[in-house]
Amino acid sequence: MLEQLFKISARHSSVRKELLAGLTTFMAMSYVLFVNPSLLAQAGMDHGAVFVATCLAAALGCVLMGLLANLPIALAPGMGLNAFFTYVIVLEQGYSWQTALAAVFFSGCLFLLLSIFKIREWIINSIPLPLKLGIAAGIGMFLALIALKTANIIVASPATLVTLGDLHSPQVLLAIAGFFLIFALAHRGWHSAVLVSILLVTLAAWWLGDSEFSGIVAMPPSLAPTFMQLDFTAALTLSIIPVVLTLLFLDLFDTSGTLVAVTQKAGLLQADGKVPDLSRALVADSSASMVGALLGTSTTTSYVESTSGVAAGGRTGLTAIVTGLLFLLALWFSPLAAMVPGYATAGALLYVATLMLTSLQHVEWDDMLQAVPVAVVLIMMPLTFSIADGIGMGFISYAVLCLLTGKVERTTLSVWLLALIFMAKFIFA
């Protein structure tokens, strides 16, 4: 049955390899179980309910990806997307988390429609590569700032805006140690490097008295505080449109890049560069986002950590399903998630941020039409503390520079539409 469903032999794999790959992928991305509830709790959401929603959304996304697209790609609430949810939509723009969940749901609906009618390719292909690279790296800078702030490595200063925190603080030192530990373990091939770092820093926090041990296994917390709590009425306003569009484009870029990267590493990418069963993979991704919003979590998306499972031999959707089942099993380990202090996850955020910054190697820095918009996104996204504002200024600067230099042919209709939308947002906000 497994052979007929997943074509395991045809992809030169085995059930044993797929099981091992699923476990490897789970270990590589299980840090989301600790980081996501911690971030969304800052938006006022119930920590335990978000933990359950994270497990369920990840499990559903993985199973859908495995069954619909037969790809070894796992899904979970995305890093960067959850930061945008908390720090921009809720804390900066002042929307309630219930309204933010409705925005996530609407963006998932749009993503599903774009996937069904195959408009996604046109959108992705019509946005210039420099802006795609700049957005990925800019989100990395934004995550890095959040991590440094969470760990008190950077603190507010009335004289200089920000300054270095107290490096004598045990919490600060543990956050720094956790960051370096991740890279040391990853360099030695530990796929669970992030998870091990979080657990060891949490253990040190418990020893210092910053964390209270309440067991390892327990019944899952109640989902009621976040389940079906979306505020659709407040989300049906013109002011929410830029938020929904930003969520949509972030998910589009994230998913597209991940699908190409993972299938290429697995040897599944077609000769013309297309992802096999792309439309089904996108349906799985967008459906998981919609259901995740109903459960009570930010946008669910494909994880590039799936490459660790591919490296372990995963080639089919069975790998993704095994990962999903392990996320279901994780429901009974909520006491561990509740123990993790913020500075224990700071190293994980910094690690993810560093990986996202690697996209800058593909920018042609000698070409000012590429370099300037990318620099604008990199500078403005963390300094405005807004992913949306950084993206908007990047599109506007690209369009204006192309116009002023007579290189309008390098723009597209979608670039001008997005630039005008963001200009309207800045003018009338």
N, C-alpha and C positions, 0 to 999 in steps of 0.2 A: 504493500500500500504506500509506504514512504517512497519507494522507488518510482512508482507511477506518479505520485503527487509532486515530487520535487526533482525527479530526473537526476538523482545523486550520482549514479555511475557515469552518465553522459557528461557530467562536469568534473569527472575524475576525482570524486570525493568518496567518503564512506560515512555511515551513520555515526561511527565513533568520532571521526574528525569533526562532523557537524556538531555533535554534543560538546566536544572540547572547545570548539570555536565559539559556541553560544555562551559557555561559561566564561571564556576569555573576554568576550565583548562586554558581558555583564560586569566583570571585575574592573574593566577599564573605564566604564561610564557610571558605575554605581555611586560615585561621588555626588551625582545629581540628587540622590535621596537625602543628602545632608544639606547641600547648597540651596536647592530650590525652596524648601520650606523656610530656611533661614532668610532668604531674600524676600519672599512674598509675605512673610510675617511682618516685615517692616512696613508693608502696605496696609497693615491692620487685619490681615487674614489669620485664621486659626492655624497654628503650626501643625497640629496633629492632623487636621482635615486636609491640609495641603500635602502632607506626607502621603496620605492615602490616595489623594487625587493624582499625585505624581506617579505612584506605583501603578495605579489602574490605567492612566493615560499612556504610560510607557508600555505596559503589557499589551494594551489594545493595539497601539501603533505597531509594535513588533509583530504581533500575530497577523494583522492586516497586511503588512509588508511581505511577510512570509507566504501567506496564502494567495494574495492577489498578484504579486509581482515575482515571487520566488527569488528574491534577492537577499543576500546575507547582511542586510542593513537594519540596524536597530534604531528605534525612535524614543524620545523622551522630551520633556520640557526643555527648551533650548537655552543655553547660556547666552547672554546678551539680550535675548528676547525677554527673559524674566527680569533682567536689570532695567530694560526699557519700560516694562510693565510697572515696576515699583517706583523707580526714581524719576521717571519722566511723566508717565500718564497719571500716576496717583500723587506722588509727593511734589512734583514741580507744577503740573498743570491743574492739579486740584480735583481731578475726577475721583469718584469713589471706586473702590476695587470691584464693586458690583458692575459699575459702568465699564470699567476696563475689561472685565470678563466678557461683557457683551461685545466690545470692540474686537476682542480675540475671536469670538464666535463669528462675527460678520466677516472678518478677514479670512477665516477658514472657509466660509461659504463662497467668497469671491475666488479663493484659491481653487476650490473644487470646480466652480464654473469654468475658470480659466483652463483647468486641466481637462475637463470633459470636452470643451470646444477647441482645445489645442491652441489657445491664444498665448499660453505661457511662453512658447518658443519665440513668438514675435516680440514680446515684451523684453525678455532677457537679451535677445540678440540685438535689439534696438538701443539698449543702454550701453554707452561706451565702456570699454574695458577699464580705463583708469578710474572711473567712478565706482565700478564694482570692486576693484582692488582697494580703493581708498575707503570705501564703506566697511569692508571686512577689517582692515587695519584700524580704522577709527573706532569701531566697536571694541577692538582689543585694547586701545588706549583708554576707552571709557571703563571697561572692566578692570583695568589696572588701577585706575584712580579709585574705583569703588573698593578694591581689595586693600589698597594702601590706607584708605580712610577707615575701613572696617577694622584694620589691625592697629590703627593709631600710629602707623609709620609716618603718615602725613597728617597734620592737625591744622586747624584754623589759626590764623594770626591776624590781629587787627592792623599790624604794620605792613606785612608783606603778603596778605591774603592767605597764604599757606606757608608752613614751615615744617622742618623735621620734628618728629615726635620724640618722646623720651626713650632713647635706646637702652636705658638701664632697666626699663620695665620688662618683667618676665614675659608678659603677654606679647609685647612687640618682638622680643627675641625668639619666642616660640613660633610666631607667624613667619619670621624670616627663616628660621631653621626648617619649618615645614616646606617652604618654597624650595630651598636648596635640596632637601631630602627627596622631593619629587623628581627633580632632574637627575640626581644621583642614581635613584632606582630605575628611572626610565632609561638612562644610559646603559644600564646593565640588563635591559630587556624585561623589566618587571611591568607587565601590563596593568597591574593593580597598584602602580606607584602612587597615584593620587589618593586612592582609598586608604592605603597603608599610612600615608602621611597624615591624613585627617584623623585616623584612629589613634596614632601615636601622639599627636599633639593634644587630642582630646584626653588621652590617658594622663598626659602631663598636666593638663588643666584640672583634672579630677584630683591629682596629687597636690596641686596648689590650692585646692578648695574653690576653684572657679566653676566646677561642674559637679552635679550631684548624680551619683549612680543610682538608677532606679530599676535595674535589671537589664536583661538582654532580650528576652522573648516575652511578649504580651499580646493580648487580643488587639487587633487594629483599632485605632482611635475612631471616633464617629466622623462620618463624612458630612453630617447634617449642616455644620456651620458654613460650608461652601457649596454644597450640592444644589444646583438649580437656583442659585442666588443672583443670577444675571439681571441687571437693570436695563432692559431693552428700551424703555421709554426715554431714559436720559441719554441713551446712545443714539437715538434717532434725531440728532441735531446736526446742523451743518458744521459746527466747530469740531465734531468728532471725526470728520472725513479725513483730514491729514493723519490722524492717529491710526485709523483703519488702513489707509494706504501705506503708511510706514511699516506697520506690522506685516502687511501683505508682501511688500518688496523685500523686507528683511528675511522673511520665510522663503520667498522665491530664490533669493541669492544663496541663502544658507543651504537649502535643499538641493538646488541644482549643482552647486559646487561639491557637496558631499556625495551625491549620486555618481557624478563623474569620477571623483577621486577613488571611491570604494570599488566601483565596477572595474576601473582601470587596473587597480591593484589585484583584483580577483581574476583578471584576464577575461572579463565578460563584456568589456566595452567593444562595440562593433567597429568594423574597419572605418566607417565614415564618422566615427566619434560619437555615435548615438548610444544612449543607454537602453539596454533591452527592457521591453515592457515599461517604458517610461511613463506612459499615461496611467497605468495601473499603480505604479509607485507613487505618483503624485496624488492619485485618489486616496491611497492609503494615508499619505502624509496629511492631506487637508482634512480627511475624515477624523483622524486622530486629534487634530487641533480643535475641531468643532466639539467633539465629545469631551476632550480635556477641559474646554471652557465650561461645559455643562457640569462637569465634576468639580471644577474649582482650581484650575491651574492655568498658567500662561501658555503661550503657543508651543505646541508639541511639534518637533521637527526631527529630521534625520541626523544621526550623530556620526561625525568623522571617526570617532573611536572604534567604529565598526571595522576599520582597517586592521585593528589588533586581532579580531576574530578571523579575518581573511588570512592574516599572516599565520594563524594557527591551523589553517586548512579549510575554513568555511567557504563554501561556494554556492550554497542554495538557501532557500527561504527557511529551511529547517534550523539553520543557525539563528535567525531572527526569532523564530518561535521559541526556541530554548531560552534565549535571552528574555523574552517576554514572560515566560513561565517563572523564571527566577525573580523577575520584578514582582510577580504575584506572591511568591514565597517571602519576599522582603517585607510584605505587609505586617508580618508578625515580629519585626525587629524595630518597631517604632521607638522603644526606650533608648536605643543607641542614637537615633536621630535627635531625640530631645536633649541628649547630653552634650551635643557638639556646640561649643561656643563659636561666636563669629570669627574670631581670629584663627580658629582651626581650619576654616574654609578659605581664608584669605590666600594662602599659598596655592590652592587649587585654582582660584580665580586668576591669580598672577600667571600661573602656568598656562591656562587657556589663553590669556591675553597675549603671552609671548608667542604661542603657536599662531595666533591670528595675525600677528605683525609680520610673519614670514611672507605674506602676500605682497609686501612692498618690494620684494626682489624682482618682481615682474614689471614694475613701473619704469618707463623710459624717462629717467630724470633729466636728460638733456633736452627733452621736448617740453617746453614751458606749458603747452596746452594740456599736457598730462600732469606735469609736476605741480603746477599751481593749484588746480582743483583738489588734487590729492592732499597737498599740504593744508589747504583750507579745511578739509574734512578732519584731518588729523589734529589740527590745532583747535578747531571750534567745538568738536564733539565733546571732548573732556572739559574744556574751559567754560562752555555754556551748560555743562552737565546735562546735555540733551542729545540723544542720538538723532532725533527728528530734526532739530535745528542744524546739526552738523551736516546731515544729508542734504537738507534744503539749501544751505549755503554752498555746498559742493556743486549741486545742479545749477544754481544761479550763476556761480562764478564760471563754470564751464561754458554755459550758454553765452554769457556776456563776453568772455574772452574770445570765443569763436566768432562772435559778431564783430568785435572791434579789430580783430586781426584778419578779417576777410576769409575765415575758414568755416563758413556756415555749413559747407558740405559735410563737415565732420560731425554735425549734430543730426538728430533725428526728431521726428514729430513727438515722440514720447519724452525726449529731453526737454523740449520747449513747453509741453503740457505740464510736466512736473515742476519746471522752473517757475511757471506762471502760478501754479497752485501754491507753491511755497512762498512766492513773493506776496500773494494775496494774504496768506497766513501772517506773514511778518507785518504787513501794512495795517491789516484790520484787526489783529489780535489785541 
